[in-house]
Amino acid sequence: ITGEEERYSHTDLWDFKGNLVGSQQAVGALKPVIVARNAHLQEELDAKFAALTKLLESHKAGDGYQLYTQLSKADLQALTVALDALSEEVAEVSGVVGTT
């Protein structure tokens, strides 16, 4: 969450939402394998995706999102912390799915 995605339009949260949805769909496609091999990881993934989605949705404005420049440092920090927490869980997926 650096504000460099859309340097001039400041619509970074739209990109962020797209990346979040894409990641959730990719992990969702692997859900049966993850649940079978590590149900706790899937629970954590579901919780972290939900938390980040809820936080992002708190920045909705009309049909879209607030501009990046309208976010406070606390807003950016909260998004960063939630993204980092999710990233840690997503990083474990390849190890779970790749095991035999």
C-alpha positions in Angstrom: 0.0 0.0 0.0 2.4 2.6 -1.2 0.3 4.9 -3.4 2.5 4.2 -6.4 0.0 2.0 -8.3 -2.0 4.9 -9.6 0.4 7.8 -9.0 -1.7 10.4 -10.8 -5.3 9.2 -10.5 -4.9 8.0 -6.8 -7.3 5.1 -7.5 -5.1 2.6 -5.8 -7.9 1.0 -3.8 -9.6 -0.1 -7.0 -6.4 -2.0 -8.0 -6.1 -3.3 -4.4 -9.6 -4.7 -4.6 -8.9 -6.4 -7.9 -5.8 -8.0 -6.6 -7.6 -9.1 -3.4 -10.4 -10.7 -5.4 -7.9 -12.4 -7.8 -5.9 -13.8 -4.9 -9.1 -15.0 -3.1 -10.2 -16.8 -6.3 -6.8 -18.4 -6.8 -6.7 -19.7 -3.2 -10.4 -20.7 -3.5 -9.6 -22.9 -6.4 -7.2 -24.8 -4.1 -9.6 -24.9 -1.2 -10.4 -28.6 -1.4 -6.7 -29.6 -1.2 -6.0 -27.1 1.5 -8.9 -28.2 3.6 -7.9 -31.9 3.2 -4.3 -31.3 4.1 -4.5 -28.4 6.6 -8.0 -27.3 7.6 -6.6 -24.8 10.1 -4.7 -23.0 7.3 -8.0 -22.7 5.4 -9.7 -21.3 8.4 -7.0 -18.7 8.8 -7.1 -17.8 5.1 -10.9 -17.3 5.3 -10.6 -15.1 8.3 -7.7 -13.0 6.9 -9.5 -12.5 3.6 -12.7 -11.5 5.4 -10.8 -9.1 7.6 -9.0 -7.4 4.8 -12.1 -7.2 2.6 -14.1 -5.7 5.5 -11.3 -3.1 6.1 -11.2 -2.2 2.4 -14.9 -1.9 2.2 -14.8 0.6 5.0 -13.1 2.9 2.5 -15.9 2.7 -0.1 -17.1 5.9 -1.6 -20.2 5.8 -3.9 -19.6 3.1 -6.5 -15.9 3.0 -5.8 -13.4 3.8 -3.1 -11.8 6.8 -1.5 -8.8 8.2 -3.3 -5.4 7.2 -1.9 -4.7 10.8 -1.0 -7.8 10.8 1.3 -6.5 8.0 3.5 -4.9 8.8 6.7 -1.6 7.3 7.8 -3.6 5.2 10.3 -5.8 3.9 7.4 -2.7 3.0 5.4 -1.1 1.3 8.4 -4.2 -0.8 9.1 -4.4 -1.9 5.4 -0.7 -2.8 5.4 -1.0 -4.8 8.6 -4.0 -6.7 7.4 -2.3 -7.4 4.0 0.8 -8.6 5.7 -1.2 -11.0 7.9 -3.0 -12.4 4.8 0.3 -12.6 2.9 1.8 -14.8 5.6 -1.0 -17.2 5.4 -1.1 -17.2 1.5 2.7 -17.9 1.5 1.9 -21.3 3.3 -0.4 -22.5 0.6 2.3 -23.7 -1.9 3.9 -25.8 0.9 0.5 -27.4 1.7 -0.6 -27.9 -1.9 2.8 -29.1 -3.0 3.2 -31.9 -0.5 2.3 -35.4 -1.4 
